[in-house]
Amino acid sequence: MPPSKDRICYFYDQDVGTSYYGNNHPMKPHRLAMTHHLVLSYDLHRKMEVYRPRRSYPVEMTQYHAEDYVEFLSRITPDTASEHMQSMQRFNLGEDCPIFDGLFDFCKLYTGGSIDGAVRLNHGMSDIAINWSGGLHHAKKAEASGFCYINDLVLAILELLKAHQRVLYIDIDIHHGDGVEEAFYTTDRVMTVSFHKFGEYFPGTGHLQDVGQHRGKYYSVNVPLKDGIDDEAYVALFKPVMAKVMEMYQPDAVVFQSGADSLTSDRLGCFNLSIRGHGECLKYMQTFGVPLLVLGGGGYTIRNVARCWTYETGCLLGHDLENKLPVNDYSEYFGPTHELQIAPSNMENQNTPEYLQGVLNKILENLSKIPPKPSVPFHDVPPDAIDPDSIGRVKEDPDQKGGGAEAEAARRSDPRELEPEDGDRDDKPSRHDASAKEEADGEKKVKEEKVEGAEAVKAELGDAADAKDPEDAADEAQDAGKDAMDVDEEAKSPGKGAGIMASDHGDQ
């Protein structure tokens, strides 16, 4: 594979990997530290620009999220949670979305990386931006959902819309990208495409007939899949769908959510993709040459998450990585094979060729109903969320900025970090945060100089969370009645509100 000619930037802060959701919770941000260390071990950091993301400000989060929700996240702690049970319930905080030490700092870090990446793409300073800590696609306007608190994807897309007329969102997480779809359900400036498990499965949304409303009708694309889909079937469906999307929509920028829970043997997943098959989707989108923001997402067998995102970093750089993993401080996680690639299981693929062809035909039919390169009114370019020159690059040696191997090794000397991936831990990593004065000054500047542009974008998009009106509901019902595709009866009425943790099958 020849080296990529794309200018690639990569965001990572070691503090994001020390966050800890709690005992027995399947979400383990520690996977981010493992991923970063593999990236360093393969020497990939020397082939791209490495940045430490800034911590985003609450005022930036409120460009999408409700102010009272963001304010509550900023002040709630494990010690005070019992005093605010009513608000906890209101904002859907609890088992799936626990309150843990350093929660808001965690949100600021992963959100800051996604917004910073979008800013660099807006200014043509990079062709591809990578933030594996981002991709938390379930968070809603005023509530947490599915391990996600702040929807960095929506915020990054809003930033991209300041400089691009049309943005395409692609989601290959096994769970439906419901939070992002909901945010842009009524606009044609963002097309959302989600490949996901559909049926009695969290979040219980993403039906084939959910295609958008008002100006956004047919700009939401859902690809419902069944258990056990393998590389061959997945890629054979992904490529023609995305080829048609790119032909009809012609986006100016692409946001790619690369959730790794669609891999084989994921703790919460039921697909059968190899790392190569998963990465083939990302490689295909890179071939279109459109500015690309690549983010993480789900993934709960953390050794495989680290493998996958390291492999995909190499793919974007145009480098074939040796299958034998380099020696690193996390080697105990990758035994006994100590190899980059993983073998698919022998689980049955319940997606028959007839079913997949029916899905493809319906999607292509819907896409044919949108005008090629839809006309979008565009006005003056709104100001950036931040000055792009202020994004701090980690120079030649990432150790100097706290993001390299030495810093990782020092942190790993803490015995709390040496436990196996499924071990329970009672003590929590320490919290590191910016000073209060720095945050206050920065937020004031953003609020005074930058909010106007984001508000203009919001005003143009409108409130995408409006309920369906009777006319659109009738149209969708009519379309559904004409659909002859065979869909299981149980999949037509998925159970809603079922938590992700309820489907934890254990580490396979």
N, C-alpha and C positions, 0 to 999 in steps of 0.2 A: 504494500500500500504506500503510494507516494505521500510525502509530508503535505499536510494541508496548507494552502495558501491563505486561509482565513486568519485574520487577526483575532486571537482568542484571549479573553480575560476570564479570570477565575477568582471567586470570592470565598474566603474562609477566615473565621476567627476561632481560635481554640476554645473560647468560652462557650460557644454554642454546643460543643460536644460534651460539656460537663453537666448539662441540664439533666434532671432526673425526675421522671413522672411519678415514681413510687414503686413499692413492692408489687410484683406480679403484673405490672402494666406492660403490655406488649410494645408500646412505643419507647424506643431507647435511642435518644439523641447521640449516645456514645457511638453509634454507627457512623456518624459524621467524622469523628476523630479517626476511626478505623479507615474510612475512605481516604481521608486526607493523607494519612500515613502511607497508604499504598501508592497514592499519587506521587508522593515524595520518593518512595522506594524505587519506583519505576523511572525516576528522574524526569517526570512529565512537567514539573513546575518550571524547569529551565526552558521549556518550549512554548510558554505562554506568559502573559502578564498576570501576576498574582497580587491580589488586593485584599486588605483587611476591610470588611464592610463597616461603615459607620452605623451606629445605633439610630434607627429611625425615630422621629419625634411623634408624640401622640397626635399632634395636629395633622401630620401626614396620614395617620391611620384613619382619622375622621373624614378624609376625603371619600371614604366609602362607609366605614363603620359608624354606628351611632355614638355620639359623644358620651352619653351616660354609660354605655357598655365599655368603651375604652377607658374612661375614668375609673370604673370599677376594677378592671383588670390591673390598672396601674397601682392601686392601693391595697387590694386584697392579698392576704398572706395566709399560710397554713395556720398561724396562731389566731387569726381573726375570723377565719372562715365560719366557725360555729356561731358567730354573732350575726351573720348575714345570710342565713339559710334561705330566706325569701328571695333575696336578690340572686343567690346562687341558682335557685330553681328557675327564676325568670330568665337568666342568661344561659341556662342549660349547662351549668358547671356541676361536676360531680364525679361519677365513676369513670366514664369515658374521657372526660376533660377535667382532670383533677386540678386543684390548686396546689402548686408545689413551690418550693423556695426558688426565687429567681425567675418565676414565670414570665413577668413582663419584660425582663431583660432578654430572655430567650426570644420573645416575640419581636422585640426591637432589632435584634441581631439578624434573624432570618429575613425579616421584612426589609431591613436596610440593604442587605445584599441584593435582593430582587429589584428594588427601586434603583439602586446604584447601577446595576447591570442595564436596566432600561435606559437610564440617562446616557450611558456610554453608547448604546446603540442609536439613540436619538441623534447624537452628535457625530455619528460616523467614526467614532474613536475605536470601535471594535466591530467585528462582523458577527462574533458569537460571544455571548456572556454566559458563564456557568455559575450557578449557586445551588449546590446540592442540599443546602440546609432549607431552601424554600420549597414551594410546591404544596402548601397546606390548603387543599382545595375545598374542604367541607365547610369552613367557617362562613357564617351568614352575617348579615348586616348588624344584627344585634344579639347574636348568640353564638356560642361555641358549638362545635359538632365534630364527631369523629376524630378526636385527638387534635383538632385544629382550633386555634383561638383567633388569630388575625389572618385574613385571607391575603397573603402577600401577592398571589397571582392577580387578583382583581386590582390591587394597588399598582402593580407593575404594568398591567395593561392600560390603566388610566394614564400612567406616565407616558407610555408609548403612543397613546392617542393624541398627545400634545404635538407630536411631530409626524404621525402617520395616519392616513385616512382610514385604512382598514387593517385590523390585527386579527390573525388567526390563532386560536387556542386549540392545542391538541393534548389529549389526556390518555395515557396508556396504563394508568393505575388500574388495578382490578376493580376498584370502587368507582362508581359514577362521580364525575366532577360536578356535583350538584350545586356547590356554592358559586362557582364561576358561571355556570349556565344560568342560574337564577339572577345574577348580577347584570347579565347582558341579554336577557331573554327577549327584550322588546326593541333591540337596536340592530341595524345592519352594519354598524361600524365594527362589530366584533362577531366573528363566527366561532362557535364552540363545537368541537368534535371530540366525543368521548367513546372509547372502546372499553367495555366493562362487563362484568358478570351481572346478569339481570335475573330477577326472580325474588325468592325469599332470601334477600341478601342486602346488607346495609349499602346505601341508605334507602333502598326500595324505590328508587327513581331511575329515570333514564330509559323510558319506553321508546320504541322505534317511532311512535306517533307524536312524541314531544319534539316539535320542530320550531318552536318560537311563536311569538305573537306580535301583532301590529306591524311595525316596520321590520321587526325581527323574524317574521314568519319565514321559515325554511333556512334560517341562519343558525339554528341549533341542530346538530347532527348527532344522533345517538346510535351506537352500534352495540346492541344487546347480545351477549354471548353466554354460552353454557359451560359447564365444568369441563376441564381436561383439554382445552384447546391447545394445540401444539404449534411449533414454529411454522411448519409448512402452511397450515390452514390460516394462522394469524397473519402472516406476511402476505399470503395470497389475497386476503381481504383488505389489509391495510393499504397496500400500494394502489389498487384501483380506486378505492375511496378517496385517498389523498390526492391522487392524480386529477380526479374530477374536481375536487375542492379547489386545488390550485388553479386549474383551468378556468373555473367559473368565477371564483372569488378574487383571485389575483391579489393576495394580501401584500402589504408593504412591510410587515414584520410578523414573525411567528414566535409564539410562546409554547414551549414543549414541556409538559409535565411528565417526567419519566419515572413514575411510581414503580418500585421494584417488587411490590407484592403480587404482581402478575407472573413472577418467576415460579418455576416448579419448587415444590416443597416449602413454600412460604407458610409461616405459622397461621396466618389469617386468610391465605389464598387458596384457590382451587383450580388455577390454570397450570399449564405444563410447559411454559416457555423456558428455553435455555437462555443463557446470557447473550449468546450470539444472535438468537432470534429476536430478543428484546432490543439489542443494539442495532439490528438491521433496520428497524423503524426509524431510529434517530439518524442513521447514516443516510437513509433515503431522503429525509427532509433536508439534510444538509446539501444535497445535490441541487436544490432549487436556487441556491445562492441568495436567499432572502435573509435579512438580519434575524438572528435566532437567539432567543433567551431560553436557556435550558435549566430546568429546576428539578429538584428531587420530588419527594412525596412519600407514599407508603412504602412499606418494606419491613418485615418483622422477623425474618431470620437474618440477623444482622451481618453474619459473615458473608452471606450471598449478596446483600445490599452493597457492601463495600466492594466486593468483586465486580458487581454489575456497573456501578458508577465509575469505578476506576477504568474498567474496560471501555466504557462509553466516552470517558475523557480522552483516552487513547484514540478511539475512533474519530472523534472530532479533530484531533491533532494530526490524523492520518498516519498513526503509528500502530503497527502490529505488536502487541505485547506478548512477551514470552509466557507460555502457559505455566511454567514453574514460577511460583511466587518468590520474589526477592525476600531475603531474611529481613524481618522487621520485628518491632516490639510487640506486635499482635499475632505473631506466628501461631500461638497456641489455639487461636480461634479457627484457623484454617486447616487444622489437621483432620483426618490423617493424610489427605492427599497433598496438601499445600500447593494446590493448582488453582489457576484463575478460573477456568471453565468448570461448569457443573453439568452432570448428566441428567436429562429428563427422566421422569419416572415412567412406569408402565401403566399409568392410569388411563382409563378409557376416555377418548375424545367424544363427548356427547353432542358435538356440533357436526351434524351430518352435512355432506356436500349440498343436499337439497335445502337445508335450513340456511346455510351460509349464502347460497345463491339467492334465496328469497330476500334475505337481509340486504345484500348488495343491490339487487334490482330495485328495491323500494327506495334505498338511499339515493341511487343514481336518478331515479324518477323525481324525487324531491329536489335534488340539486339542479335538475333541468328547468325547474320553475323559477329560479332566480336569474336576474339579468346578469350577463357577463360584466365584470368589473362595475358593481353598482355605484351609481352616482352618489357622492357624499359631499354635502356642503362643508367647506373648510374655510376658516377665517385666519386671523393672525395667530402665529405660533405662541402658545402660552409659555410662561417662564418655566424653567426646570424646577424640580423639587430641590435640587442642590446645584451648586457650581461643580461641573464635571471635573475641573482641575483640582478640586479639593479631595477627591477620592484618593485615599492613601495607598500607593503602590508598595508592595513588599518587594524590595530590590533583590539583587542577585542571590543573596543568602536569606531565605525566608526565616531563618532562626533569629535574625536581627530584629524582627518584628513580632516575635512570639508565635509564629505560625509554622515553624519548621520541625525537623526531627528532634533537635535538642530539647525544644520546649515540650514536645510530645513525650519524650523520654523522661523528662523531669516530672511531668504530670503523672505519668504511668508509675512512677516510684511510689505513689500513694497506693497502699494495699487495697483500698476500696475499688480501684480500677483494674485489679487483677482477677476479679471473680469471673466465672464463665458467664456467657451472654444471658442465660436463663436463671442465674442466681438471684436471690432476693437480697436487697441491701436496705439496711435500716438507716444508715447515715447518708447524708446528701453532700454532693460536692459544694464547694464554696461558691458564693455569688460575687461576681466582679461587675461593677457598674461605673458609668461615667459620673463625674461629679455633678451635684445638683445645679451648681452655677453654670457649668458648661451646657447642660441640657436646657436650662431655662433660657439662656442667651440664644442658643441655637434654635429652639422652638419659636422664640419671639421673632427671629429673623425670617424663618420659614413662613410664619403666620403673616407677617407684614408684607413680604415681598413676593411670595410664591402662591398663596392660596387662590388668588384671583384666577389664575390659569386653570387650576384643577376644578374650581367651581364652574368655569365656563364649559369644561368638558362634561361635568355632571349635568349641567343644565341642558346641554345638547342631547345627552343620552336619555334624560328623563329618569323616572323611578322605575327601574326594571323589575322591582318586586311586586308590582301591582297584581291583583288577583285577575284571573281570566274573566273576560266579559262574556256574556251569553252568546254573542255572535261568533266569537272565535271558538268557544266551546262547541257550538253547533257545527262549525266548519271542521273542527278536528274529529268530532264524532262521525261526520259524514265520510271524512277521509279514512278513518279507522274501519268503517263499515265496508269500504271498497277494497281494503287490504286483504288479499287472499292468502297471505303468508301464514304458514303453520307456526303458531306460537302456543306453547303449553298453556293450559288453562290456569295453572297456578302462577305462571309468570305474568298473566294479564292483570292480576291484582296483588302486587307485592306487598308484604307486610311493611308498614311504615313505622318509623320510630324505633326499630329494633337496633340496639347498640352494637357497635362493632365487636366489643369484647365478648358479647354473647356468642359469637361465632368462632372464638379462639379454639382451634383444634389441637393446640400444643405444637411444639417444635418438631417438625418432621425431619 
